[in-house]
Amino acid sequence: MGHKRITYSPIPLSFPIDITLPWSKSIVNRLLILQWLSGEPLLPAQYGEGTDTTILRKLIEQADSSGAEVVLDAGLAGTTSRFILAALAIKQRACVLTGSQRLLDRPIAPLISALNQLGANLQGTNGALPVVVGGSSPLRGREVEVDSTLSSQFLSALLLIAPFLEEGLTLRWSKQPASYSYVKTTLLLLASLGIQYEEGVGSIRIYNGRPDFSKFKPPVDWSSVTGWYHLLACGYDGAFFFYGLSLTGLQADEAVVDLYERLGIETLFSEEGALVRRKQTIGVAEENSYGVAFPEVLDCHSFPDLVPTLAVTLAVMGVRCRLIGLSTLRVKESDRIASLRRELTKVGYRIEEGLDSLLLDGGAFDFGVEQEVFRTYEDHRMAIAWTVFAMLAGKIEMDDPEVVRKSYPMWWHDLSRIGFKVLG
């Protein structure tokens, strides 16, 4: 790893840059699990596919191999580890599921408990990975209560196996699940594949059925496009066109359109894709130097993955705002609340860290901090968020900028077309 220099020398362009984004990682990961459980061929790998999806493909291949009990290493892939644990249980695969130290620190106990209630044989866990998956008897579809206050992925993992249980599955919860918008992503995907479900107050019922993959095509990844909105809002003088990008309702990060509309960025959709650019007239509010209107308090529980880039955007634009509903950010690839506060504070911004909130309270980028190294904390979204400071300062130092390979391996390659370089 080691830190590297990120430089920016603007390339004058009089036309929008065309960018081809990968498929949605969250949709593809769900789709691969459903295809595996259906006994269908897996969706072919795509050029520029993120490492989370590559890891999932490798784990499926290893789980299908014959021989002694296999050790499956999910690395840093949190979503992958939760989804495949449920799939391994229903597949009755004897194995050990483990991962990197950060993944071993992330919670998984509620999912283990729910799967064991359904008949799985998961042992030696202490509520976290590594997990020994025994060759259990077939799982029984019934009603089970799941604590998903820490992660929506516990519900999604169970929803993905539910159609393959003879009686289907009813999931219940007594406390509001975290980031329910990601649960909706799973439900909408299941519905698009012909699986029936019912939502109640504090419950979801999934009926037994076989998914129909014949007409489904994965959508373009909205998570990958957020970094480009971030650059535009922070001053990049240009425009970007994204082939195939559309609003489908499947991805929580589609919220970036409305959020950045308030920050002066417009999105123009066509049959070919979407053009994203700065508006000519931003607004009339006087709370900050950019003259934009933005709420003083913003609840982010429906789109927590947007917070790293959004928080940096707001800091750079001088927008005072309290971001709330961030509890799940404590247990992502890094503690994203603490990571944002540390890095933004050391380069001149005033940030207050709450238990599940961040207050952005002004300040300005200190151009005398070139010696500072922006830390990514092994978190791809941190690397994308810090990129804008190379644009502001001309150059910065960043540790492990290649961490973007987790979700958007082509990030630095695509940025090179407008003048960014990674050196060293």
C-alpha positions as CSV (number, residue, x, y, z in Angstrom):
1,M,0.0,0.0,0.0
2,G,1.8,3.2,1.2
3,H,0.6,6.7,0.4
4,K,0.6,8.2,-3.1
5,R,0.4,11.6,-4.6
6,I,-2.8,12.6,-6.3
7,T,-2.3,15.5,-8.7
8,Y,-4.8,17.6,-10.7
9,S,-4.0,19.7,-13.8
10,P,-7.3,20.6,-15.5
11,I,-7.7,19.5,-19.1
12,P,-9.8,22.2,-20.9
13,L,-12.9,20.5,-22.5
14,S,-15.8,22.0,-24.4
15,F,-18.0,18.9,-24.3
16,P,-19.3,16.5,-21.7
17,I,-17.1,13.5,-20.8
18,D,-18.7,10.2,-21.6
19,I,-18.4,7.7,-18.8
20,T,-19.4,4.0,-18.8
21,L,-20.2,2.9,-15.3
22,P,-20.3,-0.6,-13.9
23,W,-23.5,-2.4,-13.0
24,S,-24.9,-1.8,-9.6
25,K,-22.7,-3.8,-7.2
26,S,-25.6,-4.2,-4.7
27,I,-28.0,-5.5,-7.3
28,V,-25.4,-7.9,-8.9
29,N,-24.4,-9.4,-5.6
30,R,-28.1,-10.1,-4.8
31,L,-28.6,-11.5,-8.3
32,L,-25.6,-13.9,-8.0
33,I,-26.9,-15.3,-4.8
34,L,-30.3,-15.9,-6.3
35,Q,-28.8,-17.5,-9.4
36,W,-26.6,-19.8,-7.3
37,L,-29.5,-20.9,-5.2
38,S,-31.6,-21.5,-8.4
39,G,-28.9,-23.6,-10.0
40,E,-28.8,-21.1,-12.9
41,P,-25.6,-20.0,-14.6
42,L,-24.1,-16.9,-12.9
43,L,-24.2,-13.5,-14.6
44,P,-20.9,-13.2,-16.6
45,A,-18.3,-11.0,-15.0
46,Q,-18.2,-7.4,-16.2
47,Y,-15.1,-5.4,-17.1
48,G,-14.3,-3.1,-14.2
49,E,-16.3,-5.2,-11.7
50,G,-15.6,-4.4,-8.1
51,T,-13.7,-6.7,-5.8
52,D,-16.7,-7.3,-3.6
53,T,-18.4,-9.0,-6.5
54,T,-15.2,-10.7,-7.6
55,I,-14.9,-12.1,-4.0
56,L,-18.5,-13.4,-4.1
57,R,-17.9,-15.2,-7.4
58,K,-14.8,-16.8,-5.9
59,L,-16.6,-17.9,-2.7
60,I,-19.4,-19.5,-4.7
61,E,-16.8,-21.4,-6.8
62,Q,-15.0,-22.6,-3.7
63,A,-18.2,-23.6,-2.0
64,D,-19.1,-25.7,-5.0
65,S,-15.8,-27.5,-5.0
66,S,-15.6,-31.0,-3.6
67,G,-13.3,-32.2,-0.9
68,A,-12.6,-31.4,2.7
69,E,-14.2,-28.6,4.7
70,V,-13.2,-25.4,2.9
71,V,-12.2,-22.0,4.4
72,L,-14.0,-19.2,2.6
73,D,-12.3,-15.7,3.1
74,A,-14.6,-12.8,2.3
75,G,-11.8,-10.2,2.9
76,L,-13.4,-6.8,3.6
77,A,-16.6,-7.6,1.8
78,G,-19.3,-7.1,4.4
79,T,-22.4,-7.4,2.2
80,T,-20.9,-10.5,0.5
81,S,-20.2,-12.2,3.8
82,R,-23.8,-11.7,5.1
83,F,-25.4,-12.8,1.9
84,I,-23.3,-15.9,1.3
85,L,-23.6,-17.0,5.0
86,A,-27.4,-17.4,4.5
87,A,-26.9,-19.1,1.2
88,L,-24.3,-21.5,2.6
89,A,-26.8,-22.5,5.3
90,I,-29.6,-23.3,2.9
91,K,-27.1,-25.1,0.6
92,Q,-26.0,-27.2,3.6
93,R,-22.3,-26.5,2.8
94,A,-19.8,-27.5,5.4
95,C,-17.2,-24.7,5.6
96,V,-15.7,-21.9,7.6
97,L,-16.5,-18.4,6.6
98,T,-14.0,-15.7,7.7
99,G,-12.5,-12.4,6.5
100,S,-10.2,-9.5,7.3
101,Q,-9.8,-8.2,10.8
102,R,-12.2,-5.3,10.1
103,L,-14.8,-7.7,8.9
104,L,-14.3,-9.9,12.0
105,D,-15.1,-6.8,14.0
106,R,-18.4,-6.1,12.2
107,P,-21.6,-7.5,13.7
108,I,-23.3,-10.5,12.4
109,A,-24.9,-12.2,15.5
110,P,-28.6,-11.4,14.7
111,L,-28.2,-13.1,11.3
112,I,-26.5,-16.2,12.9
113,S,-29.3,-16.4,15.4
114,A,-32.1,-16.2,12.8
115,L,-30.5,-18.8,10.6
116,N,-30.0,-21.2,13.5
117,Q,-33.7,-20.8,14.4
118,L,-34.5,-21.9,10.9
119,G,-32.4,-25.1,11.3
120,A,-28.9,-24.0,10.4
121,N,-25.9,-25.3,12.2
122,L,-23.6,-22.3,12.7
123,Q,-21.1,-22.6,15.5
124,G,-18.0,-21.1,17.2
125,T,-19.0,-17.5,16.4
126,N,-19.2,-15.3,19.5
127,G,-21.5,-13.3,17.4
128,A,-19.0,-12.5,14.7
129,L,-16.9,-14.1,12.0
130,P,-15.3,-16.6,11.6
131,V,-18.3,-18.9,11.5
132,V,-18.2,-22.7,11.2
133,V,-21.1,-23.7,8.9
134,G,-22.1,-27.3,9.7
135,G,-23.8,-29.6,7.2
136,S,-27.2,-28.8,8.6
137,S,-30.5,-30.4,7.9
138,P,-32.7,-28.5,5.3
139,L,-33.8,-25.1,6.6
140,R,-37.5,-24.8,7.6
141,G,-39.5,-21.9,6.3
142,R,-41.4,-20.3,9.2
143,E,-41.7,-17.1,11.1
144,V,-38.5,-15.6,12.7
145,E,-37.8,-12.3,14.4
146,V,-34.6,-10.5,13.3
147,D,-32.8,-7.6,15.0
148,S,-31.8,-5.4,12.0
149,T,-31.1,-2.2,13.9
150,L,-27.3,-2.6,13.1
151,S,-27.6,-3.6,9.5
152,S,-30.3,-4.0,6.9
153,Q,-28.1,-6.7,5.3
154,F,-29.4,-9.2,7.9
155,L,-32.9,-8.9,6.6
156,S,-31.8,-8.9,3.0
157,A,-29.7,-12.1,3.4
158,L,-32.8,-13.9,4.7
159,L,-35.0,-12.4,2.1
160,L,-32.7,-13.8,-0.6
161,I,-33.0,-17.4,0.7
162,A,-36.7,-17.2,1.5
163,P,-38.1,-18.1,-2.0
164,F,-36.2,-21.4,-1.8
165,L,-37.8,-22.5,1.5
166,E,-40.8,-24.8,0.9
167,E,-43.1,-22.7,3.1
168,G,-41.6,-19.4,2.3
169,L,-40.6,-17.2,5.2
170,T,-42.1,-14.5,7.4
171,L,-39.6,-12.0,9.0
172,R,-40.6,-9.9,11.9
173,W,-38.9,-7.1,13.9
174,S,-39.8,-5.1,17.0
175,K,-37.4,-2.2,16.4
176,Q,-37.2,-0.3,13.1
177,P,-34.5,-1.8,10.8
178,A,-31.5,0.3,9.8
179,S,-31.5,1.7,6.3
180,Y,-34.8,0.1,5.2
181,S,-34.3,1.5,1.7
182,Y,-31.8,-1.3,1.1
183,V,-34.3,-3.9,2.2
184,K,-36.7,-2.4,-0.4
185,T,-33.9,-2.8,-3.0
186,T,-34.0,-6.6,-2.2
187,L,-37.8,-6.7,-2.3
188,L,-38.1,-4.9,-5.6
189,L,-35.4,-7.1,-7.1
190,L,-37.3,-10.2,-6.0
191,A,-40.6,-8.8,-7.4
192,S,-38.9,-8.0,-10.7
193,L,-37.9,-11.7,-10.9
194,G,-41.5,-12.9,-10.2
195,I,-41.3,-13.6,-6.4
196,Q,-44.4,-12.6,-4.4
197,Y,-44.2,-10.8,-1.1
198,E,-46.3,-8.9,1.4
199,E,-45.2,-6.1,3.6
200,G,-46.9,-5.6,6.9
201,V,-46.3,-3.4,10.0
202,G,-43.1,-4.8,11.3
203,S,-43.1,-7.8,9.0
204,I,-42.4,-9.1,5.5
205,R,-43.8,-12.4,4.1
206,I,-41.9,-14.0,1.2
207,Y,-43.6,-16.8,-0.7
208,N,-41.9,-19.8,-2.2
209,G,-41.2,-19.5,-5.9
210,R,-38.6,-19.8,-8.6
211,P,-37.0,-16.5,-9.8
212,D,-37.3,-15.8,-13.5
213,F,-34.0,-14.2,-14.7
214,S,-34.9,-14.2,-18.5
215,K,-35.8,-10.5,-18.8
216,F,-33.8,-8.9,-16.1
217,K,-30.8,-6.7,-16.8
218,P,-28.7,-5.2,-13.9
219,P,-29.0,-1.4,-13.7
220,V,-26.0,1.0,-13.9
221,D,-24.4,1.7,-10.5
222,W,-25.6,4.9,-8.8
223,S,-23.1,4.4,-6.0
224,S,-20.3,4.9,-8.6
225,V,-21.8,8.1,-10.0
226,T,-21.9,9.9,-6.6
227,G,-18.2,10.9,-6.8
228,W,-18.9,12.8,-10.1
229,Y,-21.7,14.8,-8.5
230,H,-19.3,15.6,-5.7
231,L,-16.7,17.0,-8.1
232,L,-19.2,19.2,-9.9
233,A,-20.7,20.6,-6.7
234,C,-17.2,21.4,-5.4
235,G,-16.3,23.4,-8.5
236,Y,-15.4,21.2,-11.4
237,D,-16.1,23.2,-14.5
238,G,-17.5,20.7,-16.9
239,A,-20.2,18.0,-17.5
240,F,-20.5,14.2,-17.5
241,F,-22.7,11.9,-19.5
242,F,-23.4,8.4,-18.1
243,Y,-24.5,5.8,-20.5
244,G,-27.5,3.7,-19.4
245,L,-28.0,5.7,-16.2
246,S,-31.7,5.9,-15.2
247,L,-34.0,6.1,-12.2
248,T,-35.3,2.6,-11.5
249,G,-36.2,2.9,-7.8
250,L,-34.0,-0.1,-7.1
251,Q,-31.0,1.8,-5.6
252,A,-31.0,3.9,-2.5
253,D,-28.2,6.1,-3.9
254,E,-30.6,7.4,-6.5
255,A,-31.3,10.0,-3.8
256,V,-28.1,11.8,-5.0
257,V,-30.2,13.4,-7.8
258,D,-32.5,15.3,-5.4
259,L,-29.7,16.1,-2.9
260,Y,-27.4,17.6,-5.4
261,E,-30.2,19.4,-7.2
262,R,-30.3,21.5,-4.0
263,L,-26.6,22.1,-4.4
264,G,-26.7,23.4,-7.9
265,I,-26.3,20.2,-9.9
266,E,-28.9,19.2,-12.5
267,T,-29.5,15.7,-14.0
268,L,-31.0,15.5,-17.5
269,F,-32.2,12.1,-18.5
270,S,-32.6,10.7,-22.0
271,E,-33.1,7.3,-23.6
272,E,-29.3,6.9,-23.8
273,G,-28.4,7.9,-20.3
274,A,-28.0,10.9,-18.1
275,L,-26.2,14.3,-18.5
276,V,-25.0,15.7,-15.1
277,R,-23.8,19.3,-15.0
278,R,-23.8,22.5,-12.9
279,K,-26.8,24.8,-13.2
280,Q,-26.4,28.3,-14.6
281,T,-28.3,29.8,-11.7
282,I,-27.9,28.1,-8.3
283,G,-30.3,29.9,-6.0
284,V,-30.9,32.9,-3.8
285,A,-30.1,31.7,-0.2
286,E,-27.3,33.5,1.6
287,E,-26.2,31.0,4.2
288,N,-23.0,30.1,2.4
289,S,-20.6,31.3,-0.2
290,Y,-22.2,29.2,-3.0
291,G,-25.6,30.7,-2.4
292,V,-27.6,27.4,-2.1
293,A,-30.6,26.5,0.0
294,F,-30.1,23.3,2.0
295,P,-31.8,22.0,5.2
296,E,-30.1,22.7,8.5
297,V,-30.8,19.1,9.6
298,L,-30.8,16.2,7.1
299,D,-31.8,12.7,8.0
300,C,-29.6,10.3,6.0
301,H,-30.9,6.9,7.3
302,S,-32.3,6.1,3.9
303,F,-29.1,6.8,2.0
304,P,-26.2,6.3,4.5
305,D,-23.7,5.3,1.8
306,L,-24.0,8.8,0.3
307,V,-22.8,10.5,3.5
308,P,-19.0,10.4,2.9
309,T,-19.1,12.3,-0.4
310,L,-22.1,14.5,0.7
311,A,-20.4,15.5,4.0
312,V,-17.2,16.6,2.2
313,T,-19.3,18.4,-0.5
314,L,-21.1,20.4,2.2
315,A,-17.9,21.2,4.0
316,V,-16.2,22.5,0.9
317,M,-19.3,24.5,-0.1
318,G,-19.6,26.0,3.4
319,V,-23.1,24.7,4.0
320,R,-23.9,24.4,7.7
321,C,-25.8,21.2,8.3
322,R,-26.3,18.5,10.8
323,L,-26.4,15.0,9.3
324,I,-28.4,12.6,11.4
325,G,-29.4,8.9,11.1
326,L,-25.8,7.7,10.7
327,S,-25.7,4.9,13.2
328,T,-24.9,2.2,10.6
329,L,-21.8,4.2,9.5
330,R,-20.0,3.1,12.7
331,V,-19.8,-0.5,11.4
332,K,-19.0,0.0,7.7
333,E,-15.6,-0.6,6.1
334,S,-14.4,2.0,8.5
335,D,-16.1,4.0,11.3
336,R,-17.2,6.6,8.7
337,I,-18.4,9.1,11.3
338,A,-15.0,9.2,13.0
339,S,-13.1,9.0,9.7
340,L,-14.9,12.0,8.3
341,R,-14.4,14.0,11.5
342,R,-10.7,13.3,11.7
343,E,-9.7,14.0,8.2
344,L,-11.9,17.1,7.7
345,T,-10.8,18.6,11.0
346,K,-7.1,18.3,10.3
347,V,-7.5,20.3,7.0
348,G,-9.4,23.2,8.4
349,Y,-13.1,22.3,8.7
350,R,-15.2,22.5,11.9
351,I,-16.8,19.2,12.5
352,E,-18.6,17.9,15.6
353,E,-19.1,14.2,15.9
354,G,-22.1,12.8,17.6
355,L,-23.1,9.2,18.4
356,D,-25.0,8.9,15.1
357,S,-24.6,12.4,13.6
358,L,-22.1,14.9,12.2
359,L,-22.4,18.7,12.4
360,L,-20.7,20.5,9.6
361,D,-20.1,24.0,11.0
362,G,-18.0,25.9,8.5
363,G,-14.3,26.5,8.1
364,A,-12.2,26.4,4.9
365,F,-9.6,24.1,3.3
366,D,-6.1,24.9,4.6
367,F,-4.0,25.1,1.5
368,G,-0.9,24.9,3.8
369,V,-1.5,21.2,4.6
370,E,0.1,19.6,1.6
371,Q,2.2,17.5,3.9
372,E,-0.9,15.9,5.4
373,V,-1.8,12.4,4.2
374,F,-5.5,11.8,3.7
375,R,-6.2,8.4,5.3
376,T,-8.7,6.1,3.5
377,Y,-9.1,3.6,6.4
378,E,-9.3,0.8,3.9
379,D,-12.6,2.4,2.8
380,H,-13.4,3.0,-0.8
381,R,-15.9,5.7,-0.2
382,M,-13.3,7.7,1.8
383,A,-10.9,7.6,-1.1
384,I,-13.5,9.0,-3.5
385,A,-14.6,11.6,-1.0
386,W,-11.0,12.9,-0.6
387,T,-10.4,13.2,-4.3
388,V,-11.9,16.7,-4.5
389,F,-9.0,18.1,-2.4
390,A,-6.6,17.3,-5.1
391,M,-8.8,19.5,-7.4
392,L,-8.7,22.3,-4.8
393,A,-5.0,22.2,-3.9
394,G,-3.5,20.8,-7.2
395,K,-2.0,17.9,-5.3
396,I,-2.5,15.9,-2.1
397,E,-1.1,12.7,-0.5
398,M,-3.5,9.8,0.1
399,D,-2.8,6.4,1.6
400,D,-4.0,3.4,-0.5
401,P,-6.0,5.3,-3.2
402,E,-6.4,1.9,-4.9
403,V,-9.0,0.9,-2.3
404,V,-11.6,2.1,-4.8
405,R,-11.2,-1.3,-6.5
406,K,-13.8,-2.6,-3.9
407,S,-16.6,-0.9,-5.9
408,Y,-15.2,1.3,-8.7
409,P,-11.9,0.0,-10.0
410,M,-11.9,2.4,-12.9
411,W,-12.3,5.6,-10.8
412,W,-8.7,6.8,-11.2
413,H,-8.6,5.8,-14.9
414,D,-11.8,7.7,-15.6
415,L,-10.6,10.7,-13.7
416,S,-7.4,10.8,-15.7
417,R,-9.4,12.0,-18.7
418,I,-10.1,15.3,-16.9
419,G,-6.6,15.8,-15.4
420,F,-6.2,13.6,-12.3
421,K,-3.1,11.4,-11.9
422,V,-2.0,9.0,-9.2
423,L,1.8,9.1,-8.8
424,G,4.2,7.0,-6.7
